[in-house]
Amino acid sequence: MDTSRFRGTGAALITPFKQDLSYDIEALESLIDYIIDGGTNYIVALGTTAETPTIKPTERGHILNVIKQRVNGRVPLVAGLGGNCTAEVVEYVEHTDLGGIDAILSVTPYYNKPSQEGLYRHFRAIAEASPVPVILYNIPGRTGVNMTAETTCRLAADEPNIIAVKEASGNIAQIEQIIRNRRDGFRVISGDDSLTVEVMRRGGDGVISVAANAFPQLVSQMVNLAAAGDFDAADRIMSRLRDAIAALFEQGNPTGIKAALAVMGRVQNVLRLPLVPATEPLMKRLETLIAEYDLR
């Protein structure tokens, strides 16, 4: 299986909303064009950054169709599809039209805190049901459970349909262990914008980036330089982005990235409860950072 399409920069796409909390198709389509024109290698739809927990199932289908049509095969498209009930996730995979979807991103089950064996069996079941490849998503800060390097590599070795992991544990030693022990062709993708260059320096394959919504050209340039082994040049771009990236996550995601995009005039600064817009001081700081480091 060719997994090279999932190297480089993936953009974790937001869902723009209008003031009445309906989704803004025009803003979404414009943002997709902006991200692709900025050099992003693939798009990840309906993940955490898309506020998916607050989007109804009927809305998800419509939003995904809009994204499919706008992407129109220009770059690979990954759809977030996970949960904490294995049977429900498998049923959803089996009954969802995945035409036009190149892979699914499936998060570790949240709240019920399964064992490592439980995680292994959960993802095996999803991979065996899925007609498209599966990218694992490890983000213990949100789910309450960490998938160890041993479990990730075991899944990679045992299930050909599992092709990558988005690692957002922040644990560089764990990420290094996965890189060292993974099967050939298995991709290790940073799930933290701030750690992108460090993960790639150790042999990682890129990033699924929140910042790429607002700064696709700079993030893509940085990742391309790191992929070419020019880590000094990649670090120089990261030095321009570092303060802005920190600000993006200061009040949570996607609160910060929506604030930055609002400053840039690309979306309205609207989120669905329980998320709320960024505070005015953060908005002003993002405006200052975007101007100071020429991030537009």
C-alpha positions in Angstrom: 0.0 0.0 0.0 1.4 3.4 -1.0 1.4 5.6 2.1 3.5 8.4 0.7 0.4 10.5 0.2 0.3 11.0 3.9 3.8 12.4 4.2 4.3 16.2 4.6 1.6 18.6 5.8 -2.0 17.7 6.6 -4.3 20.4 7.6 -6.8 19.7 10.5 -9.7 21.6 8.9 -11.9 23.8 11.1 -15.7 24.1 10.6 -16.6 27.8 10.0 -19.9 28.9 11.6 -22.2 31.8 11.0 -23.6 34.0 13.8 -26.7 31.9 13.9 -24.4 28.8 14.6 -25.2 27.2 11.2 -22.2 26.1 9.2 -20.8 28.6 6.7 -20.3 26.7 3.4 -18.9 29.7 1.5 -16.2 30.3 4.2 -15.5 26.6 4.3 -15.0 26.3 0.5 -12.8 29.4 0.5 -10.7 28.1 3.3 -10.2 24.7 1.5 -8.9 26.6 -1.6 -6.6 28.7 0.6 -5.1 25.7 2.3 -4.6 23.7 -0.9 -3.1 26.7 -2.7 -0.7 27.2 0.3 0.9 23.8 -0.5 -0.7 21.6 2.0 -0.4 17.9 1.1 -3.7 16.6 2.4 -6.7 17.6 4.4 -8.2 16.1 7.5 -11.9 16.7 7.9 -14.2 16.3 10.9 -11.5 15.9 13.5 -11.2 17.6 16.9 -10.4 20.9 15.3 -13.6 20.8 13.3 -15.7 20.8 16.6 -17.1 17.5 15.5 -18.5 16.7 19.0 -21.0 19.6 18.5 -21.9 18.7 14.9 -25.0 16.5 14.5 -24.7 13.3 12.4 -26.9 14.7 9.7 -24.7 17.8 9.5 -21.6 15.8 9.4 -22.7 14.0 6.2 -23.5 17.3 4.5 -20.3 19.0 5.6 -18.2 16.0 4.4 -19.9 16.1 1.0 -19.2 19.8 0.7 -15.5 19.2 1.5 -15.3 16.2 -0.9 -16.7 18.3 -3.7 -14.5 21.3 -3.0 -11.3 19.2 -2.6 -12.3 17.3 -5.8 -9.3 15.1 -5.8 -6.7 17.9 -5.7 -5.2 16.4 -2.5 -5.9 13.3 -0.5 -8.8 13.6 2.0 -8.9 12.0 5.5 -12.1 11.9 7.5 -12.2 11.7 11.3 -14.2 8.6 12.3 -13.8 7.3 15.9 -15.5 6.8 19.2 -15.5 5.0 22.5 -17.9 2.2 21.5 -16.2 -0.2 19.1 -19.4 -1.7 17.8 -20.8 1.7 17.0 -17.7 2.9 15.2 -17.5 -0.3 13.1 -21.2 0.1 12.2 -20.6 3.7 11.2 -17.6 2.7 9.1 -19.6 0.0 7.4 -22.6 2.3 6.6 -20.8 5.5 5.7 -20.2 6.4 2.1 -16.4 6.6 2.0 -16.2 7.3 -1.7 -13.8 10.2 -2.2 -12.2 9.5 1.2 -8.6 8.3 1.1 -8.2 7.3 4.7 -10.0 7.6 8.1 -8.4 9.1 11.3 -9.6 7.2 14.3 -9.0 8.5 17.9 -8.2 6.3 20.9 -11.5 5.7 22.8 -12.1 8.4 25.4 -13.6 8.4 28.9 -13.8 4.6 29.4 -10.0 4.3 29.5 -9.4 0.8 27.9 -6.3 -1.3 28.5 -3.6 -1.6 25.8 -5.2 -5.0 24.8 -8.5 -3.2 24.5 -7.0 -0.5 22.3 -5.4 -3.2 20.1 -8.7 -5.1 19.6 -10.6 -1.8 19.1 -8.4 -0.7 16.2 -8.1 -4.2 14.7 -11.9 -4.3 14.5 -12.1 -0.9 12.8 -9.3 -1.6 10.4 -10.9 -4.9 9.4 -14.2 -3.2 8.8 -12.8 -0.2 6.9 -12.6 -0.2 3.1 -10.0 2.6 3.3 -6.8 2.8 5.3 -6.8 3.8 8.9 -4.6 6.4 10.6 -4.4 5.9 14.4 -4.8 9.0 16.6 -3.2 9.1 20.0 -4.0 12.2 22.1 -4.0 11.2 25.8 -4.6 14.8 26.9 -8.1 14.7 25.5 -9.0 11.0 25.8 -7.5 10.0 29.2 -5.6 7.1 27.8 -2.2 6.8 26.2 -1.5 4.2 23.5 2.0 3.0 24.0 4.7 2.6 21.4 4.4 -1.2 21.8 0.7 -1.2 21.0 1.1 1.1 18.1 3.9 -1.0 16.5 1.9 -4.2 17.2 -1.1 -2.8 15.3 1.2 -1.6 12.5 2.8 -5.1 12.3 -0.4 -7.1 12.5 -2.9 -5.0 10.4 -1.8 -3.8 6.9 -4.8 -1.5 6.7 -3.4 0.6 9.6 -0.9 2.8 7.8 0.1 5.6 10.2 -0.3 7.2 13.6 -0.9 10.8 14.5 1.0 11.1 17.7 -0.1 13.9 19.9 1.2 12.5 23.2 3.9 15.1 23.4 6.2 12.3 24.5 9.3 12.5 22.2 10.8 9.3 23.7 7.6 7.4 22.8 7.5 8.8 19.3 11.2 7.9 18.8 10.4 4.3 19.9 7.6 4.1 17.3 9.8 5.4 14.6 12.6 3.0 15.5 10.3 -0.1 15.6 7.6 0.6 13.0 7.2 -1.6 9.9 8.4 -0.3 6.6 6.0 2.3 5.1 4.2 3.0 8.4 4.0 6.8 8.8 4.6 8.6 12.1 2.9 12.0 12.0 3.3 14.7 14.6 0.0 15.8 16.2 1.6 18.8 17.8 2.5 21.8 15.6 5.2 22.9 18.1 7.0 19.5 17.8 6.8 19.1 14.1 10.5 19.8 13.3 11.7 17.7 16.3 9.6 14.7 15.3 10.8 15.0 11.7 14.4 15.4 12.9 14.0 11.9 14.5 12.6 10.4 11.3 8.9 11.3 11.4 6.9 12.0 8.3 5.3 15.3 8.8 2.4 16.9 10.8 -1.4 17.1 10.9 -1.4 20.7 11.6 -3.9 23.1 13.2 -1.8 26.1 12.3 -2.0 25.2 8.6 -5.5 26.5 8.5 -4.1 30.0 8.9 -0.5 29.7 7.7 -0.5 26.9 5.2 2.4 28.3 3.1 4.8 28.7 6.0 3.9 25.4 7.6 4.3 23.6 4.3 7.6 25.2 3.6 8.9 24.3 7.1 7.8 20.7 6.7 9.3 20.4 3.2 12.6 21.8 4.4 12.6 19.3 7.3 11.8 16.5 4.9 14.8 17.5 2.8 17.0 17.4 5.8 17.5 21.2 6.0 16.6 21.4 9.7 18.3 24.8 10.2 16.1 26.4 7.6 13.0 24.6 9.0 14.0 25.9 12.5 14.1 29.4 11.2 10.5 29.2 9.9 9.5 27.6 13.2 11.1 30.6 15.0 8.6 32.8 13.1 5.7 30.6 14.0 6.5 29.6 17.5 4.8 32.4 19.4 1.7 32.3 17.2 1.4 28.6 17.6 1.7 28.9 21.4 -1.1 31.6 21.3 -3.3 29.3 19.1 -3.5 26.7 22.0 -3.5 29.1 25.0 -7.3 28.9 25.3 -7.8 25.6 23.6 -8.3 24.3 20.1 -10.1 25.4 17.9 -10.7 28.5 19.9 -7.2 29.9 19.0 -7.2 29.0 15.3 -10.6 30.4 14.8 -9.5 33.7 16.4 -6.4 33.8 14.1 -8.6 33.2 11.1 -11.0 35.9 12.2 -8.1 38.3 12.5 -7.2 37.4 9.0 -10.8 38.0 7.8 -11.3 34.4 6.7 -14.0 33.2 9.1 -16.3 34.6 11.7 -15.1 34.1 15.3 -18.0 31.8 16.2 -17.9 28.5 18.1 -20.6 26.2 19.4 -21.0 25.7 23.1 -19.4 24.4 25.3 -16.5 26.2 23.4 -16.5 30.0 23.4 -14.5 32.6 21.4 -11.1 33.8 22.4 -10.8 36.7 24.8 -10.1 40.1 23.5 -6.5 40.2 24.8 -5.7 37.0 22.9 -7.3 38.4 19.8 -5.1 41.4 20.0 -2.0 39.3 20.7 -2.7 37.2 17.6 -3.2 40.3 15.5 0.1 41.6 16.7 2.0 38.3 16.2 0.5 37.9 12.7 1.7 41.4 11.7 5.1 41.2 13.5 6.2 38.0 12.0 4.5 38.6 8.6 2.4 35.4 8.9 -0.4 36.3 6.4 
